[in-house]
Amino acid sequence: MERNEEVKTITVIDADSILYHVAWGVKDTTNEELGLAALGAYVYKILKDTDASHYIGFVQTQSMNFRYQVYPDYKIKRPKSEEWFKFWKPIFLKNLYEQWGFINPTELNMESDDCMQATFTMLSQIYDADPKEEGAKSEIVMAYIDKDLNNIYSPTADAHVYYNYSTKNRGWFRVRKERSIYFFWKQMIMGDSADGLPGIFGKGKAYAEKMLLHNQDNPRAMFYTTYREYLKYYKLDGRKIFCQMRDCMTLKSEIDGFEYPEPIKVPNLDEKLKAELMSI
């Protein structure tokens, strides 16, 4: 991909959480026009809030991906979907793929998280994605809720700017490269109960922060500290479990067969939203 001089701000969206947020708001109706208007309004707000000139979106059809081969118990404790979500999910997916041009990472045996990381790595090499001042907005905005995406970083960018689109925590945040790396190793110790990844069993946030306290600016030292903890608590299986957790938590910066998407120009949101609302 070559730099497009017309691009001012690219908003890269992880839309997996959008499906649930919007479906929850219309869970008491089966009116498809109303549901799709609500979905459109949600996406419109993200693009308007981030002042996007272009966007790239990812949303997956199902959670199956390479991590299940690495660690069979990955996401094993996820609750089953409610009936209202089962109704709305295929409708919303179809709309995001066909009307918005969002991309399905499931076809690549990946998750949206991986595509977000790979896309940011690529875009940061083409566009100036390195905010020079605290609070500055870069030309690339990562829009997501999932905390795992705080692991995102690029060798060519000092930090990434992201917009949390949840109603409760909505706002701008800035994550520097060194904090992304620190967050990764802290997660390696803590684990991730939502994804069924135990980390070092029984060790939480306070313990992880204590172990990494004096090594936050030294990725190699954080690696060895974490690895020693796995060997200590898992004995002979320490190396195996460490590798499983690392491979599951690492976001892919390169994906075989992934054709990096050309940013899509944002439509006139006000006119598009008005037209859809009038059709209900």
N, C-alpha and C positions, 0 to 999 in steps of 0.2 A: 504494500500500500504506500502511495506517495502522499505527501502532505497536501491537503486541500486548503487553499488559502481562504476559501469562503467560510471555513469552520472557525467559529469563535469559541464556543464551549460545547464539548461532547459530554453528555451525561450517560454513563454506563449503568444500567439498571439490573439489579438482581430482583426479579419479579416473583420469585417463589412465595415470599411472604405476602405479597399483594393479593394473591388468590384467596387466602384465608381471611385477610382483613376485609376485603370487599364482600366476600360470601357471607361473612358474619353480619354485615349490615343489611343484607337482603335475604336472610335465612328464613323469614316468615312469608316469603312470596316466591312464586315460580314465574313471574312475569319477566320474560327474557329481555324485553326492551328496557325495562327498568334496571335490571341487573347489569346489562351492558353499558347503560348510561352511567351507572355508578362506577363501573370499572374504568370507563373512559375518563370520568371526572378525576379519579384517583391518579391515573397516569398523567393527565393534564397538569394537575397540581404539582407533581414532582418536576415536570419539565419547566413549568413557569417559575417555581421556587428556585430552581437552579439556573434560571435564565439560559436555558439550553438553546443553541442554534441547531444542534444535531444530537442524535441519541443512538445507542446500541442497547438492545435488551436481551435478557436470557431468562427462560422459564422452562422447567423440566416437566415431562409428562409423568415420570415416576422416579423413585429414589434409587433404583438399581444402577450400580456403577462398579468400577474396578475395586472399590474399597471392600466390597463384600467378599471378593476373592482373597484380599489381604487379611481381613479379619471377619470371619463369618457372623459374629455377633454384632456387627455394625448396625446401629439403629434398631436393635432387636426389641427394645422396650417402647418404641413409639406407639402411642395409642391408635386404635383404628379410627378412621375418619367418620364424622357424623354424617347422617343421611343428607342433610342440607348441603354439606360440602361436596359430597359425591355427586349431587345434582348439578351444582354450579361449576365445578372444576372443569369438566370437558367443554362447557360452553365458553368459559373464560379463556381456556387454552386456545381454542379454535380462533377466537377473536384476536388474541395477542399475536398468534402466528400469522394469520391471514391479513388482518387489518393494520397491525402495527409493525409487522416484520420481525418480531422477536424470534430468537434462535433456540432450538431444543438441544441441550447438551447431552441428553440421554442417548441420542443416536451415536455419540462419540464415546459412550461408556464413561462419561464424566458427569460432574455436577455443575450447577450454575456457578458455584464458588470458583471452580477451576477455570471456567471460561472468563470470569471476571479478572482473575489474576493474569491469565495469558493475554487477555486484551489490554490490560493496563501496561503490561511489560512491553507489548508492541507499540501502543499509542505513545508511551512516554519516550520512546526512541524517535518518534516522528514529530510530536508536538512538545512544547515547553510545559512539562507537567511538574515543574519544581517550583513551588511557591517560595518567593524570596522573603516574604515578610509574614509574621505571625498573623493568622486570620485571613490572609489573602486567598482569593479564589483562583485556582489554576484553570487551565483550559480543559482539564479533564476532571470531571466530578464523578465519584463513585457513589451511587445511590443504593443503599441497602439497610437492612436491619440486623442481619445475622452477624453476631460478634466474631465469628470465625474469620470474617473478611478483614478484620483488623490485622490479620497476618500479611495482607497485601503489601508488597514493596517492589521497587524496580531498581536495578543497579544504576540507572541514569537519573533517578529522582530522589531528592532528599526526603520527600514526604508525599503522602497523598491526601487530598481533601475529599471528605465524604459528607453526604447529606443523609441523615437518618430520617426516613419518611414515616416512621410510626407516629401515631397521634400523640402518644405519651412522651416520647423522647425526641420529637421532631427538632431538627436544627443542624447547624454546621459543626463539623469536627475536623481536626487535623491530626494525622498520625504520622510521625516521623519514622524513617526506616529503622532506626535502632530500637524504637518502641515496638514496632511490628515484630522484630526478631525476639525481643524480650517477651512479648505476649505469647509467641509461639512456644518458647521453652517453659513458660509458666503453665500454659495449657498442657504441655507434655507431663508435667508433674501432677497437676490438678485432675487431669482427665476432662471428659465432657459427658456428663450424664445424659444430656439430650440425645447424643449420638451413640450412647452405649459404650463409650471409650473410658475405661477405668483409670488410665494413667497409673500413678502409684497408689494402690488401693489405700483408702483411708486418709490420704494427704490432701488438704484443701488449700485455699488461697493463701492463708497466713503462712503455712509451712513452705509453699512454693516461693513466696516473696522473700522469706528468710533465707532459703537456700541460694537464691540468685541475687541477694542484696548487693554484694560487692563485685558482681560480674556483669552488671547490666550493659556495660559498654564493650563487652568482650564476648562475641558470639562463640568463639572456640571454648572459652572457659565455661560458658553456660552449657554447651554440649557435653563437656566432660563431667560437669557437676551433675547434670541430669542422668547421664549414662551410669555414673557410679551409684546413684540412688536406685536405679532399676536393678542393677546387679546386687545391691544390698538387700532389697526387699523381695526380689523374685528369684534369687539364688541362680540355679542352673538355667532357668528359663528367662533370666533377665535380658539377655541380648535379643532373643526372639521377640519378647513382648515389646521391648524398646523399639525394634524395627517395625513391628506392626503398628504401634501408636504413631511413630514418626511418619510412616507412609500414609496412614489414614488422615493425619492432621495437616500434612504438607499440601499446599495448593500448587497445581501444575502451572508453571510459567510457559511451558511449551506442550502442545497437544498434537499428536500424530493425526493427520487428516483434517485438522481444524483450519478452515479457510477464514482468515481474519476478516470480519465483516466491515463493509464500507459504512461509515456513519450515515444514518438516515436523517434527512432534513426535517426539522420540526414543522408540522403544518400550522396554519393559523388556528390556534387553539380555541380562541373565543368563538369564532365562526363555526368551527367543527362541533364544539360542545353545544352551542345554541341550536344547531341543526338537529343534533341527535335528541336533545331534550324535547324539541318541538315534534319529533316523530313518535313520542310515547303516547 
